[in-house]
Amino acid sequence: MRIGTVGHRLAIGLAASGIATAFGGAALAAGTGLPERWQIAMQTPVTELARDVHLFHTGLVWIITVISLLVLGLLIAVVVKFNERANPVPARTTHNTFLEVAWTIVPVLVLVAIAIPSFRLLRGHLIIPAADVVVKTTGHSWYWSYEYLGDQAGFKFDANMVPEDEWRRTIGANPQTAAERPRLLATDNEMVVPANKVVKVQVTASDVLHAFAMPSFGLKIDAVPGRLNETWFKAEREGVYYGQCSELCGNGHPYMPIAIRVVSEEAYAAWLAEAKQKFASTGDPAPVKFATAQ
Protein backbone atom coordinates (compact mmCIF):
# COMPACT_ATOMS: atom_id res chain seq x y z
CA MET A 1 0.00 0.00 0.00
CA ARG A 2 1.48 3.33 -1.08
CA ILE A 3 0.25 6.90 -1.17
CA GLY A 4 2.19 7.81 -4.28
CA THR A 5 5.40 7.32 -6.17
CA VAL A 6 8.84 7.23 -4.59
CA GLY A 7 9.48 10.67 -6.00
CA HIS A 8 6.41 12.10 -4.32
CA ARG A 9 7.40 10.50 -1.02
CA LEU A 10 10.92 11.91 -1.29
CA ALA A 11 9.66 15.38 -2.15
CA ILE A 12 7.27 15.45 0.78
CA GLY A 13 9.89 14.04 3.12
CA LEU A 14 12.44 16.67 2.09
CA ALA A 15 9.84 19.39 2.54
CA ALA A 16 9.04 18.18 6.04
CA SER A 17 12.75 18.02 6.86
CA GLY A 18 13.18 21.56 5.58
CA ILE A 19 10.43 22.84 7.87
CA ALA A 20 11.93 21.03 10.84
CA THR A 21 15.35 22.51 10.11
CA ALA A 22 13.97 26.02 9.63
CA PHE A 23 12.20 25.98 12.98
CA GLY A 24 14.91 24.38 15.00
CA GLY A 25 14.56 20.70 14.09
CA ALA A 26 14.77 19.17 17.55
CA ALA A 27 11.99 21.35 18.88
CA LEU A 28 9.63 19.93 16.28
CA ALA A 29 10.64 16.30 16.67
CA ALA A 30 8.21 14.11 18.55
CA GLY A 31 9.04 11.15 20.72
CA THR A 32 9.04 7.54 19.68
CA GLY A 33 6.20 5.76 21.40
CA LEU A 34 5.18 8.57 23.71
CA PRO A 35 4.64 12.34 23.67
CA GLU A 36 7.34 14.82 24.62
CA ARG A 37 7.20 18.35 25.97
CA TRP A 38 7.08 21.14 23.38
CA GLN A 39 6.73 18.74 20.47
CA ILE A 40 4.84 19.99 17.42
CA ALA A 41 5.10 17.11 14.99
CA MET A 42 3.36 13.78 15.43
CA GLN A 43 5.08 10.88 17.14
CA THR A 44 7.78 9.03 15.21
CA PRO A 45 6.08 6.39 13.02
CA VAL A 46 7.21 2.78 13.37
CA THR A 47 4.79 1.19 10.89
CA GLU A 48 4.28 1.70 7.17
CA LEU A 49 0.69 2.83 7.78
CA ALA A 50 1.85 5.48 10.25
CA ARG A 51 4.48 6.78 7.83
CA ASP A 52 1.88 7.04 5.08
CA VAL A 53 -0.44 8.93 7.43
CA HIS A 54 2.36 11.36 8.28
CA LEU A 55 3.30 11.91 4.63
CA PHE A 56 -0.33 12.49 3.70
CA HIS A 57 -0.70 14.93 6.57
CA THR A 58 2.44 16.81 5.45
CA GLY A 59 1.13 16.98 1.89
CA LEU A 60 -2.15 18.44 3.11
CA VAL A 61 -0.30 21.06 5.14
CA TRP A 62 1.53 22.20 2.00
CA ILE A 63 -1.73 22.33 0.01
CA ILE A 64 -3.41 24.35 2.76
CA THR A 65 -0.40 26.67 2.96
CA VAL A 66 -0.44 27.37 -0.79
CA ILE A 67 -4.20 28.02 -0.78
CA SER A 68 -3.93 30.33 2.25
CA LEU A 69 -1.09 32.33 0.68
CA LEU A 70 -3.02 32.58 -2.59
CA VAL A 71 -6.13 33.88 -0.84
CA LEU A 72 -4.02 36.30 1.22
CA GLY A 73 -2.35 37.58 -1.95
CA LEU A 74 -5.72 38.12 -3.63
CA LEU A 75 -7.06 39.99 -0.60
CA ILE A 76 -4.01 42.26 -0.51
CA ALA A 77 -4.30 42.89 -4.27
CA VAL A 78 -7.97 43.82 -3.91
CA VAL A 79 -7.23 46.17 -1.00
CA VAL A 80 -4.37 47.87 -2.85
CA LYS A 81 -5.80 48.08 -6.38
CA PHE A 82 -9.49 48.57 -5.73
CA ASN A 83 -9.69 50.89 -2.77
CA GLU A 84 -11.47 54.22 -3.18
CA ARG A 85 -8.29 56.26 -3.49
CA ALA A 86 -6.68 54.09 -6.19
CA ASN A 87 -9.91 53.39 -8.03
CA PRO A 88 -12.33 56.31 -7.53
CA VAL A 89 -14.64 55.16 -10.33
CA PRO A 90 -15.61 51.55 -9.60
CA ALA A 91 -16.09 49.15 -12.50
CA ARG A 92 -19.56 47.80 -13.17
CA THR A 93 -18.45 44.30 -14.18
CA THR A 94 -20.80 41.66 -12.79
CA HIS A 95 -19.55 38.48 -14.45
CA ASN A 96 -16.28 37.01 -15.63
CA THR A 97 -16.68 33.65 -17.32
CA PHE A 98 -13.04 32.66 -17.00
CA LEU A 99 -12.89 33.37 -13.26
CA GLU A 100 -16.21 31.65 -12.59
CA VAL A 101 -15.05 28.52 -14.42
CA ALA A 102 -11.63 28.64 -12.75
CA TRP A 103 -12.87 28.93 -9.18
CA THR A 104 -15.23 26.02 -9.84
CA ILE A 105 -12.78 23.66 -11.58
CA VAL A 106 -9.63 24.36 -9.54
CA PRO A 107 -11.16 23.40 -6.14
CA VAL A 108 -12.56 20.23 -7.73
CA LEU A 109 -9.10 19.31 -9.03
CA VAL A 110 -7.58 19.98 -5.61
CA LEU A 111 -10.18 17.74 -3.93
CA VAL A 112 -9.53 14.97 -6.47
CA ALA A 113 -5.79 15.24 -5.81
CA ILE A 114 -6.51 14.85 -2.09
CA ALA A 115 -9.09 12.09 -2.50
CA ILE A 116 -6.90 9.66 -4.46
CA PRO A 117 -4.18 9.18 -1.80
CA SER A 118 -6.72 9.38 1.02
CA PHE A 119 -8.72 6.48 -0.43
CA ARG A 120 -5.52 4.49 -0.89
CA LEU A 121 -4.61 5.15 2.72
CA LEU A 122 -8.09 4.20 3.93
CA ARG A 123 -7.92 1.00 1.90
CA GLY A 124 -4.62 0.12 3.55
CA HIS A 125 -6.21 0.42 6.98
CA LEU A 126 -9.37 -1.51 6.12
CA ILE A 127 -7.87 -4.44 4.22
CA ILE A 128 -6.11 -6.55 6.84
CA PRO A 129 -3.41 -8.92 5.56
CA ALA A 130 -3.00 -12.47 6.86
CA ALA A 131 -2.34 -12.08 10.57
CA ASP A 132 0.54 -13.68 12.46
CA VAL A 133 -0.92 -12.70 15.85
CA VAL A 134 -4.53 -11.95 16.79
CA VAL A 135 -5.31 -10.01 19.96
CA LYS A 136 -8.77 -9.05 21.16
CA THR A 137 -8.81 -5.91 23.27
CA THR A 138 -11.82 -4.83 25.31
CA GLY A 139 -12.33 -1.40 26.80
CA HIS A 140 -13.76 -1.19 30.31
CA SER A 141 -14.42 1.70 32.67
CA TRP A 142 -11.52 2.38 32.96
CA TYR A 143 -8.91 -0.11 31.85
CA TRP A 144 -8.16 -2.42 28.94
CA SER A 145 -8.14 -6.21 28.79
CA TYR A 146 -6.31 -8.31 26.20
CA GLU A 147 -7.10 -11.81 24.98
CA TYR A 148 -4.70 -13.70 22.73
CA LEU A 149 -6.55 -15.72 20.09
CA GLY A 150 -5.65 -18.26 17.41
CA ASP A 151 -2.35 -20.05 17.99
CA GLN A 152 -1.86 -17.99 21.15
CA ALA A 153 -5.27 -18.94 22.56
CA GLY A 154 -5.71 -19.78 26.19
CA PHE A 155 -5.20 -16.67 28.25
CA LYS A 156 -6.28 -13.10 28.77
CA PHE A 157 -5.38 -10.36 31.23
CA ASP A 158 -6.25 -6.85 32.34
CA ALA A 159 -3.97 -3.85 31.97
CA ASN A 160 -4.49 -1.10 34.54
CA MET A 161 -2.58 2.13 34.86
CA VAL A 162 0.05 2.04 37.59
CA PRO A 163 -1.35 4.33 40.34
CA GLU A 164 0.60 7.55 40.72
CA ASP A 165 1.63 6.94 44.34
CA GLU A 166 2.88 3.45 43.47
CA TRP A 167 4.63 4.80 40.38
CA ARG A 168 6.51 7.43 42.41
CA ARG A 169 7.48 4.86 45.02
CA THR A 170 8.72 2.18 42.61
CA ILE A 171 9.18 3.17 38.95
CA GLY A 172 9.67 6.90 39.40
CA ALA A 173 12.43 6.44 41.98
CA ASN A 174 14.79 5.30 39.21
CA PRO A 175 15.37 7.83 36.37
CA GLN A 176 15.95 5.04 33.84
CA THR A 177 12.75 3.15 34.63
CA ALA A 178 10.86 6.45 34.87
CA ALA A 179 11.91 7.28 31.30
CA GLU A 180 10.97 3.81 30.04
CA ARG A 181 7.63 3.64 31.88
CA PRO A 182 6.29 7.21 32.13
CA ARG A 183 3.83 8.45 34.75
CA LEU A 184 0.13 8.06 33.85
CA LEU A 185 1.05 5.85 30.88
CA ALA A 186 2.74 2.82 32.47
CA THR A 187 0.49 -0.21 33.03
CA ASP A 188 0.80 -3.22 35.29
CA ASN A 189 0.57 -5.53 32.25
CA GLU A 190 1.45 -4.78 28.63
CA MET A 191 0.31 -6.15 25.31
CA VAL A 192 3.37 -7.93 23.93
CA VAL A 193 3.77 -8.58 20.19
CA PRO A 194 6.66 -9.62 17.91
CA ALA A 195 8.39 -7.14 15.63
CA ASN A 196 7.90 -7.31 11.85
CA LYS A 197 4.78 -9.47 12.21
CA VAL A 198 1.22 -8.61 11.21
CA VAL A 199 -0.85 -8.15 14.36
CA LYS A 200 -4.63 -8.03 13.97
CA VAL A 201 -6.39 -6.24 16.81
CA GLN A 202 -10.07 -6.90 17.44
CA VAL A 203 -11.57 -4.04 19.43
CA THR A 204 -14.77 -3.92 21.46
CA ALA A 205 -16.08 -2.51 24.75
CA SER A 206 -17.98 -3.92 27.70
CA ASP A 207 -19.82 -0.84 28.90
CA VAL A 208 -19.50 2.53 27.14
CA LEU A 209 -17.78 3.85 24.03
CA HIS A 210 -14.00 3.76 24.13
CA ALA A 211 -11.36 4.29 21.43
CA PHE A 212 -8.13 2.35 20.94
CA ALA A 213 -5.43 4.79 19.78
CA MET A 214 -1.71 4.22 19.24
CA PRO A 215 -0.12 7.28 17.55
CA SER A 216 3.23 5.67 16.62
CA PHE A 217 1.34 2.90 14.81
CA GLY A 218 -1.10 5.25 13.05
CA LEU A 219 -4.05 3.53 14.77
CA LYS A 220 -7.31 4.89 16.10
CA ILE A 221 -10.45 2.79 16.15
CA ASP A 222 -13.65 2.92 18.18
CA ALA A 223 -14.44 0.30 20.82
CA VAL A 224 -18.23 -0.10 20.71
CA PRO A 225 -20.24 -2.33 23.09
CA GLY A 226 -21.76 -5.26 21.19
CA ARG A 227 -19.65 -4.64 18.08
CA LEU A 228 -16.28 -6.06 17.03
CA ASN A 229 -14.10 -3.68 15.04
CA GLU A 230 -10.77 -4.71 13.56
CA THR A 231 -7.50 -3.01 12.74
CA TRP A 232 -3.89 -4.06 12.28
CA PHE A 233 -0.28 -3.00 12.49
CA LYS A 234 3.20 -4.29 11.71
CA ALA A 235 5.72 -2.65 14.02
CA GLU A 236 9.20 -2.44 12.55
CA ARG A 237 11.09 -1.34 15.65
CA GLU A 238 11.35 -2.95 19.08
CA GLY A 239 10.38 -0.89 22.10
CA VAL A 240 7.45 0.14 24.26
CA TYR A 241 4.76 2.31 22.68
CA TYR A 242 2.05 4.17 24.54
CA GLY A 243 -1.42 5.32 23.59
CA GLN A 244 -4.64 6.18 25.40
CA CYS A 245 -8.36 5.89 25.08
CA SER A 246 -9.26 8.81 22.83
CA GLU A 247 -12.98 8.78 23.60
CA LEU A 248 -14.48 10.83 26.43
CA CYS A 249 -15.70 7.70 28.18
CA GLY A 250 -16.24 8.94 31.73
CA ASN A 251 -14.59 10.18 34.90
CA GLY A 252 -11.63 7.79 34.66
CA HIS A 253 -10.96 8.51 30.99
CA PRO A 254 -7.54 10.16 31.55
CA TYR A 255 -6.33 7.07 33.42
CA MET A 256 -6.85 4.49 30.67
CA PRO A 257 -3.48 4.12 28.93
CA ILE A 258 -2.45 1.54 26.33
CA ALA A 259 1.03 0.02 26.47
CA ILE A 260 2.32 -2.23 23.69
CA ARG A 261 5.77 -3.81 23.96
CA VAL A 262 7.32 -4.88 20.64
CA VAL A 263 10.00 -7.54 21.04
CA SER A 264 11.99 -9.98 18.93
CA GLU A 265 10.44 -13.29 17.87
CA GLU A 266 12.59 -15.17 20.38
CA ALA A 267 11.61 -12.85 23.24
CA TYR A 268 7.96 -13.09 22.20
CA ALA A 269 8.04 -16.90 22.22
CA ALA A 270 9.56 -16.85 25.73
CA TRP A 271 6.97 -14.32 26.95
CA LEU A 272 4.15 -16.34 25.39
CA ALA A 273 5.17 -19.49 27.26
CA GLU A 274 5.41 -17.55 30.51
CA ALA A 275 2.14 -15.69 29.93
CA LYS A 276 0.20 -18.91 29.29
CA GLN A 277 1.22 -20.03 32.77
CA LYS A 278 0.82 -16.65 34.47
CA PHE A 279 -2.59 -15.79 33.02
CA ALA A 280 -4.00 -19.31 32.65
CA SER A 281 -7.66 -19.59 33.62
CA THR A 282 -8.30 -21.45 36.87
CA GLY A 283 -11.89 -22.18 35.96
CA ASP A 284 -13.18 -19.91 38.72
CA PRO A 285 -15.28 -16.91 37.69
CA ALA A 286 -13.30 -13.71 37.56
CA PRO A 287 -14.09 -11.19 40.30
CA VAL A 288 -16.32 -8.36 39.26
CA LYS A 289 -14.46 -5.06 38.91
CA PHE A 290 -16.22 -1.84 39.80
CA ALA A 291 -15.34 1.57 38.45
CA THR A 292 -13.85 3.88 41.03
CA ALA A 293 -13.46 7.62 40.91
CA GLN A 294 -9.97 8.81 40.08
C-alpha positions, 0 to 999 in steps of 0.5 A: 500500500502506497500513497504515491510514487517514490518521487512524491514521497521523497519530495514530501519528506524533504519538505518536512525536513526543511520545515523542521530545520527552519524551525529548529529541528529538535523542537519539532521532533516528537518522541518515539512511542510517547509524547514529549514536551514542546513537540509539534510534529506527530510521534515518530512512526514505526509502521508503514501505515503510520508513515503514510499517514504522516506523509499524507498529513504533510502533503495536506499542510503544504496544500493548505499553505499554498491556498492560504497564501493565494487567498491572502495575496488576492485579498491584498491585491484587492485592497491595494488596487481597488480601494477608493483612493486608487480606483475612484470610479468603480467598475460595473463588471458583474460576471467574468466567465473565465474566473467563474469557471476557474474557481469552480474547476480548480477546487474540484481538481484539488479535492480529487488530488486529495481524494486519491491518496486518502482512499488508498490510505483508507484501503490500507487500513481496512484491508487486513493482511493475513495475521501472524498474531490476533489479539482481542482488546476490550475497553472497560471503565476504565482499563483495557483487557487483552485476549490472545486468540488463534495459535496464542489462545488460552489466556487473557489479562487486564492492563491497569494504569500504575497508580501515581503513588505506586509509580513514584514509590517504585518506577519513578524512583529510578530515572531510567525506569521512569523514562521507560515507563512514564507516569500516567502511561505505564500499566501493570501488564502490557500487550506484547507482540513480535516485531515485523509481524502482522498483528490483527487487533479486534476491538470492542467494549464492555460498557460505554464507548472507548477508542483504541489509539496508538499514535506511533502505529497510526491507529485509532479505532472505536471500541463499541459495546456489542460490536467487534471492530478490527484493525492491524499493524506491523511494528518495525522497531522494538520498544514500548509504545504508549497510547490512550483511550481517545474517547471521552468515556467517563470520569476515569478517561484520563487514566486508561493508557495503552502500552504495547511492547514490541520484542523480537520473535525469540523474546515473544516466544519466551513471553508467550510461554510464561504468559500462558502459565501466568494468566491461565484460567483457573476455571473460577469466575473472575471477580467483578471489577467496579469503576472507582473515581480517580 
